[in-house]
Amino acid sequence: MKTGLDGKRALVLGASKGLGFGIAQGLVEEGARVAIASRAMEGSKAAADKIGRGAIPLICDTGKSEQIDALAKDAVSALGGVDILVLNSGGPPPGKAQGVASEQWRTSFDAMFVNLVRLADHLLPGMIERKFGRIISVISSGVIQPIPNLAISNAIRPALVGWGKTLASEVASSGVTVNAIAPGRIATDRLKQLDAANAERTGRSIEDVAAAARAGIPAGRYGEIEEFGAAAVFLASEKASFVTGSILRVDGGQISCT
Ligand SMILES: NC(=O)c1ccc[n+]([C@@H]2O[C@H](COP(=O)([O-])OP(=O)(O)OC[C@H]3O[C@@H](n4cnc5c(N)ncnc54)[C@H](OP(=O)(O)O)[C@@H]3O)[C@@H](O)[C@H]2O)c1
């Protein structure tokens, strides 16, 4: 399949490692020019060096609106414009739905929704003008089947889905698509941390927790970041021009409902 990504310009958030890194790497392999951001320039630089092919390191904490505004300017000035925007962010702390402090809800909502939408608003006019754009949000299987002990994620990520679905119909006639990718369990540091937290909470070993999780995935294993990146590459491609307002699951068959 020819993706048509050669020379396209992409900005990927939360990309010094994990899912964002896998997406950035996949886009670069298809010839896209990529800028990657994370909270620390050191991490972004190391990841950009690893990706190679002119990947540009940038800094942005999605919890800080002023850094979002600066990122939009920096990315446009470094790339000349942004055709593909990947809205990814760090995961919220695990925990139950009861007793979350109001301040924690607000902080997480800013980092996982308000500021991501703010960045999209900065970059959408250019996409609409050029009649090509791709907005891809990294969400979670929890929006379809809520995950125990991940209340903040389960509660906030659906906002990104509702926003994206609404936006998709507003910009479809301008050649801009808006989609989301829902990871099930992809092998990253975040997943290791969640398995460790789950082990501590339930008094089991990390190996037992991971084995039980794998047993619940029809594919029998965790996914790889390259497999996740490939799904984003498809949604970013010219071939996906009629796919918009969708949620693409990358979960090895884990979500049991249709
Ligand atoms: N892996 C999975 O199976 C899975 C499943 C469902 C949902 N998710 C969600 O997908 C997202 C990415 O997960 P992951 O597994 O790739 O996590 P990860 O391995 O921990 O990587 C997270 C990336 O985001 C960056 N980051 C963290 N906090 C940030 C912030 N406030 N602003 C900007 N960048 C930030 C990190 O770099 P710095 O720390 O240097 O900033 C890193 O590059 C998370 O929201 C996670 O909850 C993952």
The ligand as an ORCA input file, in Angstrom:
! r2SCAN-3c Opt
* xyz 0 1
  N       0.482      1.140     26.718
  C      -0.784      0.775     26.759
  O      -1.112     -0.412     26.627
  C      -1.870      1.820     26.916
  C      -3.198      1.351     27.018
  C      -4.215      2.300     27.134
  C      -3.920      3.655     27.167
  N      -2.618      4.055     27.089
  C      -2.358      5.492     27.145
  O      -1.591      5.909     26.031
  C      -0.754      7.016     26.419
  C       0.696      6.661     26.104
  O       1.014      5.509     26.848
  P       2.425      4.792     26.825
  O       2.150      3.395     27.187
  O       3.158      5.107     25.596
  O       3.130      5.514     28.078
  P       4.693      5.698     28.406
  O       5.466      4.533     27.938
  O       4.726      6.046     29.846
  O       5.124      6.977     27.531
  C       4.490      8.202     27.762
  C       5.098      9.285     26.895
  O       4.404     10.491     27.138
  C       5.309     11.466     27.674
  N       4.574     12.206     28.693
  C       4.218     11.812     29.932
  N       3.528     12.772     30.541
  C       3.446     13.803     29.669
  C       2.869     15.094     29.727
  N       2.224     15.551     30.814
  N       3.000     15.898     28.653
  C       3.651     15.488     27.555
  N       4.218     14.284     27.428
  C       4.111     13.451     28.492
  C       6.497     10.678     28.203
  O       7.705     11.409     28.157
  P       8.172     12.365     29.383
  O       7.915     11.599     30.627
  O       9.615     12.605     29.099
  O       7.361     13.591     29.255
  C       6.548      9.551     27.182
  O       7.187      9.979     26.015
  C      -1.015      7.234     27.905
  O      -1.997      8.227     28.065
  C      -1.552      5.899     28.362
  O      -2.341      5.987     29.514
  C      -1.593      3.173     26.975
*
